[in-house]
Amino acid sequence: MTTKQIDYCIELARTQNFSRAAENLFVSQPTFSYQIRLLEEEIGFAVFVRSGKGAALTPAGAQFVSFLSGMREDLKRAVEQGQNFSARYKDSISISLTVRQAVFFLPEAMRLFAESSPDVQIVPKFQYENGIDDFLKGKTDILFALKEQTKQLPNTAVHDLFESRIYLIARRDDPLTDKNRITESDLYGRALMVGGGSPAALKAVQHRLIASGKIDYFNSADHDTTLTNVAAGRGVCLAPGFLNDHSGQFAWIPFDCAESFSCVLCTHREDKRQALASFLRILKTLYAEAAAFPL
């Protein structure tokens, strides 16, 4: 199946008329019809029902064209990105993140890096589930992770980035916002949302609080659902500081506990590019200089 045949199929589905579709694509009708027939022979089912009125999609054809349209748009974007890349960049470095705010200083690091390496593109990739797998398959160059997740990653260099504490998230009008630090007893009688893929250190704190028997709790599917419930006044939650987007929508108050999260960047051990090393240095410097910044 060629891209030309895909375009012919999509246009015929749109116009439902062979003559009009061929005219729109500046090709003769016999050539157009022949290419549609070749496509149907290749895939093994009829995409269109021909009639004196034109061409109508079969049920299988309707589903097929829907997939083709999405694929054609993806291909178009890929070509455009390739054209942009070839015109401006000699290399690229991709970084996999679970959420945008995980590496708060990433935009600033990208800006500083562009000043010294304008021909190398930094490509953030937000992968909520497959980030580690894609990194191991070589699809990304840098992986943001918790140190506990890196113990079994082969051929990986681990770069310490920052230590993130646990915070209580509450509405800004919550009485708890008057406190500079939250203790376990401050949460007695409150509803605490738990779950949602919490890291091991956070789960340990949640379980310890629940075991007190003095705190109500309910499970939340994910962090976004949890924040929605906090905004609705249904409860409060604990979260790693690296999830804070610093938008000011919620109050983030340090929670008094020993647990924290070691946030790291992983690279492939064999990747010795100077540009990669330079970008890592910029990120690490930004975090080192932000000692007073809440993380």
C-alpha positions in Angstrom: 0.0 0.0 0.0 1.5 3.3 -1.0 0.9 6.8 0.5 -0.7 7.8 -2.8 -3.2 4.9 -2.5 -4.0 6.0 1.0 -4.6 9.5 -0.1 -6.9 8.3 -3.0 -8.8 6.1 -0.5 -9.3 9.0 2.0 -10.4 11.4 -0.7 -12.9 8.9 -2.3 -14.4 8.3 1.2 -14.8 12.0 1.5 -16.4 12.7 -1.9 -18.0 9.3 -2.5 -17.5 10.1 -6.2 -14.7 8.7 -8.4 -14.7 11.5 -10.9 -14.7 14.3 -8.3 -12.0 12.5 -6.1 -9.8 12.0 -9.2 -10.2 15.6 -10.2 -9.4 16.9 -6.7 -6.2 14.9 -6.7 -5.2 15.9 -10.3 -5.2 12.4 -11.7 -7.2 10.7 -14.4 -10.3 8.7 -13.3 -9.0 5.4 -14.9 -5.7 5.7 -13.0 -7.6 6.6 -9.8 -10.0 3.7 -10.1 -7.1 1.3 -10.8 -5.2 2.3 -7.7 -8.3 1.9 -5.5 -8.8 -1.6 -6.9 -5.1 -2.5 -6.3 -5.5 -1.3 -2.7 -8.6 -3.5 -2.1 -6.9 -6.5 -3.7 -3.9 -6.1 -1.4 -5.9 -5.8 1.8 -8.4 -8.5 0.9 -11.7 -6.8 1.4 -13.9 -4.2 -0.3 -13.6 -0.7 1.0 -16.2 0.8 -1.3 -19.5 -0.3 -2.8 -19.7 1.0 -6.4 -23.0 2.2 -7.9 -24.3 4.5 -10.5 -24.4 7.2 -7.9 -20.8 6.9 -6.9 -19.0 4.9 -4.1 -20.2 4.3 -0.6 -18.1 2.9 2.2 -18.6 -0.7 3.4 -18.8 -1.2 7.2 -15.3 -2.6 7.1 -14.2 0.2 4.8 -15.5 2.9 7.2 -13.4 1.5 10.0 -10.4 1.1 7.6 -10.5 4.7 6.4 -10.8 5.9 9.9 -7.5 4.3 10.8 -6.0 5.5 7.5 -6.9 9.1 8.3 -5.2 8.9 11.7 -2.2 7.2 10.2 -1.9 9.8 7.4 -2.0 12.7 9.9 0.7 11.0 12.0 2.8 10.5 8.9 2.3 14.2 7.9 3.4 15.3 11.3 6.4 13.0 11.2 7.5 14.4 7.9 7.0 18.0 9.0 9.0 17.3 12.2 11.7 15.6 10.1 11.9 18.6 7.8 12.2 21.0 10.7 14.8 18.9 12.4 17.0 18.4 9.3 16.9 22.2 8.7 17.8 23.3 12.2 19.4 20.4 14.2 22.3 18.0 13.9 21.3 15.9 16.8 18.5 15.4 19.4 18.3 14.3 23.0 15.0 12.9 24.3 14.0 12.9 27.9 11.2 10.7 29.3 9.0 12.2 32.1 6.0 10.8 33.9 4.5 14.2 34.3 5.5 17.7 33.0 6.3 19.1 36.5 8.6 16.3 37.5 11.7 18.2 36.3 10.6 21.8 37.2 13.7 23.4 35.8 13.6 21.6 32.5 12.4 24.6 30.5 15.1 26.8 31.9 17.7 24.0 31.2 16.5 23.8 27.6 16.8 27.5 27.2 20.4 27.6 28.6 21.4 24.6 26.6 20.2 26.2 23.4 22.5 29.1 23.9 25.6 26.9 23.8 24.3 24.1 21.6 21.7 25.6 19.2 22.0 22.7 16.7 21.0 20.0 19.3 17.2 19.6 20.0 15.9 18.6 23.4 12.7 16.6 23.1 10.5 16.0 26.2 8.4 12.9 26.1 5.6 12.5 28.6 5.1 8.8 29.2 2.8 7.8 32.1 3.2 4.1 31.8 5.9 3.0 29.3 8.8 5.3 30.1 11.1 2.7 31.6 10.4 0.2 28.8 11.0 2.8 26.1 14.2 3.9 27.7 15.5 0.3 27.9 14.6 -0.2 24.2 16.7 2.9 23.3 13.7 5.0 22.3 14.7 7.8 24.7 18.0 9.1 25.8 17.3 10.3 29.4 14.8 8.9 31.9 13.5 10.7 35.0 13.0 8.1 37.7 13.1 7.5 41.4 16.4 5.9 42.5 14.5 2.8 43.8 13.3 2.1 40.3 16.8 2.0 38.8 18.3 -1.0 40.7 17.5 -3.5 38.0 18.1 -1.3 35.0 21.0 -2.8 32.9 23.7 -0.8 31.2 22.4 2.4 32.8 24.2 5.4 34.3 22.3 7.0 37.2 22.8 10.7 37.9 21.5 12.1 41.2 19.4 15.2 40.6 17.5 16.2 43.8 15.9 14.9 46.9 12.1 15.4 47.1 10.2 15.6 50.4 6.6 14.7 51.1 4.0 17.5 51.3 0.4 17.8 52.4 -1.8 19.2 49.6 -4.9 21.1 50.7 -7.2 23.8 49.5 -5.8 27.3 50.2 -8.7 28.0 52.5 -8.0 24.9 54.6 -7.2 25.7 58.3 -4.1 23.5 57.9 -2.5 26.2 55.7 -1.8 28.2 58.8 0.9 25.7 59.8 4.5 25.7 58.6 4.7 21.9 59.0 2.1 19.2 59.2 2.3 16.4 61.8 0.4 13.2 62.1 -1.9 14.5 64.8 -2.9 17.5 62.5 -4.6 15.0 60.3 -6.7 13.2 63.0 -10.3 13.4 62.0 -9.5 14.4 58.4 -10.1 12.4 55.2 -6.9 11.4 53.5 -6.9 10.2 49.9 -4.5 7.3 49.2 -3.4 5.1 46.3 -3.2 6.3 42.7 0.1 4.7 42.0 1.9 6.1 45.0 5.7 5.4 45.3 6.8 3.0 48.0 8.0 5.7 50.4 4.6 7.5 50.2 2.7 4.3 50.7 4.7 3.6 53.9 3.6 7.0 55.3 0.0 6.5 54.2 -0.2 3.1 55.8 1.3 4.4 59.0 -1.3 7.1 59.2 -4.1 4.8 58.5 -2.9 2.4 61.1 -3.5 5.0 63.8 -7.2 4.5 63.4 -7.8 8.2 63.7 -7.8 9.2 60.1 -10.5 8.5 57.5 -9.3 7.5 54.0 -10.5 6.6 50.6 -8.7 5.3 47.5 -8.1 7.6 44.5 -7.4 6.3 41.0 -4.6 8.7 40.1 -3.0 12.0 41.1 -5.3 14.1 38.9 -8.4 12.5 40.4 -6.9 13.2 43.9 -6.3 16.9 43.1 -9.9 17.2 41.8 -11.2 15.7 45.1 -9.0 18.1 47.1 -10.3 21.0 45.1 -13.9 19.8 45.8 -13.2 19.8 49.5 -13.5 16.0 49.9 -10.2 15.6 51.7 -6.5 16.2 51.6 -3.6 14.1 50.3 0.2 13.6 50.6 2.4 13.8 47.6 6.0 14.1 46.5 7.2 17.6 46.1 8.3 16.9 42.5 4.6 16.8 41.5 4.1 20.4 42.5 3.4 22.6 39.5 3.8 25.8 41.6 0.6 27.2 40.0 -0.6 28.4 43.4 -3.9 26.5 43.1 -3.2 24.4 46.2 -1.3 24.8 49.4 1.7 22.5 49.6 2.8 22.2 53.3 5.8 20.1 54.4 4.8 16.9 56.2 6.9 15.9 59.2 8.4 12.5 58.3 11.7 10.9 57.6 10.7 9.5 54.1 11.8 11.3 50.9 12.4 10.5 47.3 15.7 10.4 45.5 15.0 11.7 42.1 17.5 10.8 39.4 18.2 10.9 35.7 19.2 7.8 33.8 21.2 7.6 30.6 22.5 4.8 28.6 26.0 3.9 29.7 27.4 3.7 26.2 26.1 7.2 25.3 29.2 9.4 25.6 27.9 12.4 23.6 29.3 15.7 24.8 26.0 17.4 24.2 24.3 14.9 26.6 26.9 15.5 29.3 26.5 19.3 28.9 22.7 19.1 29.2 23.0 17.0 32.3 25.5 19.5 33.9 23.1 22.3 33.3 20.2 20.5 34.9 22.2 19.4 37.9 23.6 23.0 38.4 20.1 24.5 38.3 19.0 22.1 41.1 22.1 22.6 43.1 21.6 26.4 43.0 17.9 26.0 44.1 18.7 24.7 47.6 15.9 26.8 49.1 13.4 25.9 46.4 10.6 23.6 47.8 11.1 20.1 46.1 
